[in-house]
């Protein structure tokens, strides 16, 4: 892609140049070197010099552009980090084939337009000198391979560091906001009432509260948890909320999953808390929340009756969740809003989806 202002080139096929002028100058310089090496007397006349320089420039430019395009294509198909040998071999074979073909085409065109020779006359000389583009291709392949592997390793390293930073920030936000003092205050108020009204229920309430905090503390060290672990935590959290709101809140959970199906910890709990935070929970407007597994997603749907004080919600929680899931899967979080319901679909993460990242 070329940006007209400054003629800056973004495509990797021009690497390491980001300006078309530099790319042209570099290939002219390489072409001049080729003249000195492979031609007996390129300076015998001005005409011969410019024809020879044009030929050498065409060879260099087509080789450079072709190598860049091939490497860009292969980088999308084969990972340097996961399959370095396969990536190197495919690159070598593809580049040698391309180099030979491109060299042949350039030679044919120059023989025809400069000397008037048709392909049936010039092809034997071209085939006899095909060693040169193959040698050039091999050298360029080594250079591009070294650069490509280093760039892939650097990108992988930066991505891992970014992941660690984001995960630490996310865990901090979970501890500070999701299990926040306001929630604790409400929970202990409910507990204080239960102690006098129903001691058996108070004991059960304490047990569920204990499970909730144990899970939060344990999940701090994990980037992903199994869906069934998360659902056990959600059940404890739901119990506390339903004890607090009684018949005004109904949470229906119907999820079963295998051990290798995972999710970002505390993500479903955040969606439930957001539903309670942003919607009325009253006798007139009871809040209903359902959690289902559907076609590779965990769907959390709640009835919609937004509080007037939350009309200007910033959706910060959903934004943070999108960033977390993006590290593990290319599937995006889906949000569906109708007049009566609000649904968030969290993609289920497996070892296969992580490997594709």
PLY file of the C-alpha trace (Angstrom):
ply
format ascii 1.0
element vertex 357
property float x
property float y
property float z
element edge 356
property int vertex1
property int vertex2
end_header
0.00 0.00 0.00
1.42 3.38 -1.01
0.69 6.55 0.88
0.93 9.38 -1.70
2.19 11.84 0.89
5.86 10.94 1.22
5.38 7.86 -1.00
5.74 5.66 2.05
5.45 1.94 1.40
3.83 -0.29 3.98
4.04 -3.66 2.25
6.65 -6.06 3.59
7.84 -6.82 0.06
9.76 -3.53 0.15
11.42 -4.33 3.50
13.60 -2.73 4.86
12.64 0.39 2.85
9.60 2.50 3.64
10.02 5.01 0.82
9.83 4.23 -2.88
12.77 6.53 -3.65
15.07 4.52 -1.37
13.83 1.27 -2.91
14.60 2.49 -6.44
18.02 3.86 -5.46
18.97 0.62 -3.71
18.06 -1.48 -6.76
19.90 0.91 -9.08
22.98 0.50 -6.89
22.64 -3.30 -6.97
22.13 -3.16 -10.72
25.30 -1.12 -11.13
27.25 -3.71 -9.12
25.85 -6.48 -11.34
27.06 -4.58 -14.41
30.57 -4.45 -13.03
30.58 -8.17 -12.21
28.82 -9.78 -15.18
29.40 -7.42 -18.15
32.70 -7.07 -20.02
32.38 -3.42 -21.03
29.15 -1.70 -19.90
30.67 1.76 -20.49
31.46 1.39 -24.21
28.64 3.82 -25.00
25.93 5.77 -23.21
23.24 3.72 -24.94
24.76 0.40 -23.92
25.23 1.63 -20.36
21.59 2.64 -19.90
20.26 -0.49 -21.57
22.49 -2.64 -19.36
21.57 -0.66 -16.24
17.86 -1.00 -17.09
18.32 -4.75 -17.50
20.15 -5.09 -14.19
17.60 -2.88 -12.39
14.73 -4.98 -13.76
16.43 -8.16 -12.54
17.02 -6.74 -9.04
13.56 -5.13 -8.68
11.59 -8.18 -9.81
13.66 -10.46 -7.60
13.21 -8.19 -4.59
9.47 -7.68 -5.07
8.82 -11.34 -5.78
10.78 -12.50 -2.76
8.90 -10.03 -0.58
5.49 -11.18 -1.81
6.36 -14.86 -1.42
7.67 -14.35 2.10
4.61 -12.33 3.07
2.33 -15.10 1.76
4.26 -17.94 3.44
4.43 -16.06 6.74
0.62 -16.09 6.85
0.47 -19.83 6.11
3.41 -21.31 8.04
4.65 -20.11 11.43
8.37 -19.45 11.79
8.17 -20.22 15.52
6.20 -23.48 15.29
7.64 -24.93 12.04
10.95 -23.23 11.20
12.34 -26.10 9.05
9.18 -26.45 6.98
8.97 -22.68 6.58
12.61 -22.47 5.42
12.28 -25.32 2.91
9.08 -23.99 1.39
10.66 -20.56 1.14
13.76 -21.91 -0.57
11.82 -23.96 -3.14
9.30 -21.20 -3.91
11.98 -18.55 -4.27
14.21 -20.60 -6.58
11.26 -21.39 -8.84
10.17 -17.76 -8.88
13.71 -16.44 -9.44
14.25 -18.71 -12.43
10.91 -17.82 -13.97
11.31 -14.05 -13.37
14.86 -14.10 -14.76
13.68 -15.94 -17.85
10.86 -13.42 -18.50
13.12 -10.37 -18.06
15.75 -11.86 -20.36
13.20 -12.73 -23.01
11.73 -9.22 -22.95
15.12 -7.50 -23.20
16.31 -9.81 -25.99
13.14 -9.09 -27.92
12.92 -5.30 -27.46
16.67 -4.55 -27.60
18.00 -7.14 -30.06
14.81 -8.20 -31.79
15.40 -11.88 -30.93
12.33 -14.07 -30.58
12.06 -16.61 -27.71
13.00 -19.55 -29.93
16.34 -17.85 -30.59
17.21 -16.61 -27.10
15.94 -19.37 -24.84
19.06 -21.56 -25.10
21.34 -18.76 -23.88
18.91 -17.95 -21.08
18.70 -21.57 -19.91
22.47 -21.82 -19.99
22.79 -18.87 -17.64
19.98 -19.78 -15.25
22.62 -20.55 -12.60
22.92 -16.83 -11.83
19.34 -16.18 -10.66
19.39 -19.43 -8.69
22.58 -18.33 -6.91
21.14 -14.86 -6.28
17.90 -16.40 -5.03
19.76 -18.68 -2.63
21.65 -15.74 -1.12
18.50 -13.62 -0.83
16.66 -16.57 0.72
19.28 -16.89 3.44
19.03 -13.18 4.20
15.22 -13.15 4.19
15.10 -16.35 6.28
17.32 -14.85 8.97
15.33 -11.62 8.97
11.97 -13.45 8.93
12.84 -15.76 11.81
14.17 -12.90 13.91
11.09 -10.76 13.24
8.74 -13.66 14.10
10.64 -14.37 17.30
10.59 -10.70 18.25
6.85 -10.42 17.54
6.17 -13.56 19.59
8.26 -12.22 22.47
6.51 -8.83 22.42
3.11 -10.51 22.26
3.95 -12.71 25.26
5.13 -9.70 27.26
2.01 -7.77 26.32
-0.12 -10.72 27.36
1.56 -10.87 30.76
1.08 -7.14 31.27
-2.56 -7.24 30.21
-3.27 -10.28 32.36
-1.73 -8.67 35.42
-3.75 -5.52 34.84
-6.89 -7.56 34.32
-6.39 -9.59 37.47
-5.85 -6.39 39.41
-9.10 -4.98 38.04
-10.90 -8.21 38.92
-9.72 -8.06 42.50
-10.42 -4.34 42.81
-13.75 -4.10 40.99
-15.46 -7.45 40.57
-15.17 -8.56 44.18
-15.31 -5.00 45.42
-16.05 -3.43 48.82
-19.59 -2.59 47.70
-20.30 -6.25 46.98
-18.76 -7.26 50.32
-20.83 -4.68 52.14
-24.06 -6.00 50.62
-23.06 -9.61 51.27
-22.28 -8.99 54.95
-25.56 -7.08 55.38
-27.44 -10.07 54.00
-25.39 -12.36 56.23
-26.11 -10.30 59.36
-29.85 -10.59 58.72
-29.60 -14.33 58.07
-27.78 -14.95 61.35
-30.88 -13.82 63.24
-33.51 -15.16 60.85
-32.11 -18.48 59.62
-28.83 -19.76 61.03
-28.68 -22.79 58.72
-29.05 -20.52 55.69
-26.42 -18.19 57.14
-23.95 -21.10 57.35
-24.64 -22.04 53.74
-24.24 -18.41 52.73
-20.82 -18.25 54.41
-19.74 -21.46 52.68
-20.67 -20.06 49.26
-18.92 -16.78 50.04
-15.82 -18.74 51.03
-15.88 -20.70 47.75
-16.18 -17.48 45.83
-13.11 -15.89 47.37
-11.09 -19.10 47.21
-11.73 -19.27 43.46
-10.77 -15.63 42.94
-7.51 -16.11 44.81
-6.65 -19.31 42.92
-7.55 -17.91 39.49
-5.14 -15.01 39.96
-2.35 -17.36 38.86
-4.21 -18.69 35.81
-4.70 -17.18 32.38
-7.49 -19.63 31.55
-9.74 -21.94 33.57
-11.96 -24.80 32.54
-15.56 -23.87 31.87
-16.78 -26.24 34.57
-14.50 -24.55 37.14
-15.91 -21.19 36.10
-19.47 -22.50 36.35
-18.93 -23.74 39.90
-17.74 -20.26 40.79
-20.73 -18.71 38.99
-23.11 -20.92 40.98
-21.61 -19.68 44.25
-21.81 -16.09 43.07
-25.39 -16.59 41.86
-26.39 -18.06 45.19
-25.21 -14.94 47.02
-27.07 -12.66 44.62
-30.27 -14.69 44.76
-30.15 -14.79 48.52
-29.87 -11.02 48.48
-32.57 -10.28 45.86
-34.74 -13.37 46.49
-37.54 -13.76 43.90
-36.55 -10.52 42.17
-33.60 -12.30 40.51
-33.59 -15.61 38.69
-30.40 -17.13 37.28
-30.77 -20.23 35.12
-27.57 -22.18 34.34
-27.45 -25.02 31.81
-23.84 -25.65 30.79
-21.83 -28.83 30.36
-18.32 -28.89 28.92
-15.26 -31.10 28.53
-12.01 -30.59 30.41
-10.22 -28.98 27.45
-12.89 -26.29 26.97
-11.70 -23.16 28.72
-12.56 -19.54 29.33
-11.04 -16.39 30.82
-11.54 -16.59 34.62
-14.29 -14.50 36.25
-15.61 -13.45 32.82
-19.12 -14.90 33.23
-19.35 -13.49 36.77
-18.55 -10.07 35.36
-21.41 -10.36 32.87
-23.83 -11.33 35.63
-22.73 -8.46 37.83
-23.03 -6.05 34.90
-26.59 -7.25 34.32
-27.46 -6.61 37.96
-25.63 -3.28 37.97
-27.24 -1.83 34.83
-30.79 -3.19 35.11
-33.65 -2.83 37.56
-34.05 -5.73 39.98
-37.46 -5.23 41.59
-40.86 -6.78 42.11
-42.18 -4.82 39.14
-39.22 -5.74 36.92
-37.59 -9.00 38.07
-34.26 -9.71 36.38
-33.87 -13.03 34.61
-30.44 -14.29 33.54
-29.76 -17.47 31.58
-26.38 -19.03 30.83
-26.14 -21.55 27.98
-23.56 -23.31 25.84
-24.34 -22.85 22.14
-22.25 -23.58 19.02
-18.82 -22.90 20.51
-19.94 -20.03 22.73
-21.11 -19.47 26.29
-24.17 -17.25 26.00
-25.26 -15.04 28.87
-28.68 -13.47 28.29
-30.51 -11.12 30.63
-33.84 -9.33 30.43
-33.40 -5.66 29.64
-34.80 -2.89 31.82
-31.96 -0.42 32.12
-31.65 1.83 35.14
-31.94 5.50 34.25
-28.67 6.21 36.06
-26.85 3.81 33.69
-27.99 5.24 30.37
-24.42 6.36 29.61
-22.64 3.07 30.26
-19.07 3.08 28.91
-18.93 -0.73 28.36
-15.47 -0.78 29.93
-16.00 -4.32 31.21
-16.83 -5.68 27.76
-13.88 -3.82 26.25
-11.51 -5.44 28.76
-12.99 -8.87 28.07
-12.52 -8.46 24.32
-8.83 -7.71 24.86
-8.37 -10.76 27.08
-10.10 -13.20 24.72
-8.21 -11.79 21.72
-4.98 -13.24 23.13
-6.33 -16.80 22.96
-8.74 -16.97 20.01
-9.50 -15.20 16.75
-13.22 -15.57 17.48
-14.62 -12.33 18.78
-17.05 -11.75 21.62
-20.50 -11.22 20.14
-23.08 -8.84 21.60
-26.76 -8.92 20.66
-29.23 -6.36 21.97
-32.97 -6.43 21.38
-35.81 -4.48 22.91
-36.23 -7.02 25.70
-32.93 -8.89 26.02
-29.18 -8.37 26.12
-26.92 -11.27 25.12
-23.15 -11.63 25.28
-21.48 -14.64 23.63
-18.07 -15.61 24.95
-16.07 -17.91 22.62
-15.05 -21.23 24.11
-11.26 -21.59 24.05
-9.58 -24.94 23.38
-5.98 -26.03 22.88
-6.72 -26.17 19.13
-7.87 -22.53 18.96
-4.83 -21.39 20.93
-2.50 -23.25 18.55
-4.01 -21.39 15.57
-3.18 -17.99 17.08
0 1
1 2
2 3
3 4
4 5
5 6
6 7
7 8
8 9
9 10
10 11
11 12
12 13
13 14
14 15
15 16
16 17
17 18
18 19
19 20
20 21
21 22
22 23
23 24
24 25
25 26
26 27
27 28
28 29
29 30
30 31
31 32
32 33
33 34
34 35
35 36
36 37
37 38
38 39
39 40
40 41
41 42
42 43
43 44
44 45
45 46
46 47
47 48
48 49
49 50
50 51
51 52
52 53
53 54
54 55
55 56
56 57
57 58
58 59
59 60
60 61
61 62
62 63
63 64
64 65
65 66
66 67
67 68
68 69
69 70
70 71
71 72
72 73
73 74
74 75
75 76
76 77
77 78
78 79
79 80
80 81
81 82
82 83
83 84
84 85
85 86
86 87
87 88
88 89
89 90
90 91
91 92
92 93
93 94
94 95
95 96
96 97
97 98
98 99
99 100
100 101
101 102
102 103
103 104
104 105
105 106
106 107
107 108
108 109
109 110
110 111
111 112
112 113
113 114
114 115
115 116
116 117
117 118
118 119
119 120
120 121
121 122
122 123
123 124
124 125
125 126
126 127
127 128
128 129
129 130
130 131
131 132
132 133
133 134
134 135
135 136
136 137
137 138
138 139
139 140
140 141
141 142
142 143
143 144
144 145
145 146
146 147
147 148
148 149
149 150
150 151
151 152
152 153
153 154
154 155
155 156
156 157
157 158
158 159
159 160
160 161
161 162
162 163
163 164
164 165
165 166
166 167
167 168
168 169
169 170
170 171
171 172
172 173
173 174
174 175
175 176
176 177
177 178
178 179
179 180
180 181
181 182
182 183
183 184
184 185
185 186
186 187
187 188
188 189
189 190
190 191
191 192
192 193
193 194
194 195
195 196
196 197
197 198
198 199
199 200
200 201
201 202
202 203
203 204
204 205
205 206
206 207
207 208
208 209
209 210
210 211
211 212
212 213
213 214
214 215
215 216
216 217
217 218
218 219
219 220
220 221
221 222
222 223
223 224
224 225
225 226
226 227
227 228
228 229
229 230
230 231
231 232
232 233
233 234
234 235
235 236
236 237
237 238
238 239
239 240
240 241
241 242
242 243
243 244
244 245
245 246
246 247
247 248
248 249
249 250
250 251
251 252
252 253
253 254
254 255
255 256
256 257
257 258
258 259
259 260
260 261
261 262
262 263
263 264
264 265
265 266
266 267
267 268
268 269
269 270
270 271
271 272
272 273
273 274
274 275
275 276
276 277
277 278
278 279
279 280
280 281
281 282
282 283
283 284
284 285
285 286
286 287
287 288
288 289
289 290
290 291
291 292
292 293
293 294
294 295
295 296
296 297
297 298
298 299
299 300
300 301
301 302
302 303
303 304
304 305
305 306
306 307
307 308
308 309
309 310
310 311
311 312
312 313
313 314
314 315
315 316
316 317
317 318
318 319
319 320
320 321
321 322
322 323
323 324
324 325
325 326
326 327
327 328
328 329
329 330
330 331
331 332
332 333
333 334
334 335
335 336
336 337
337 338
338 339
339 340
340 341
341 342
342 343
343 344
344 345
345 346
346 347
347 348
348 349
349 350
350 351
351 352
352 353
353 354
354 355
355 356
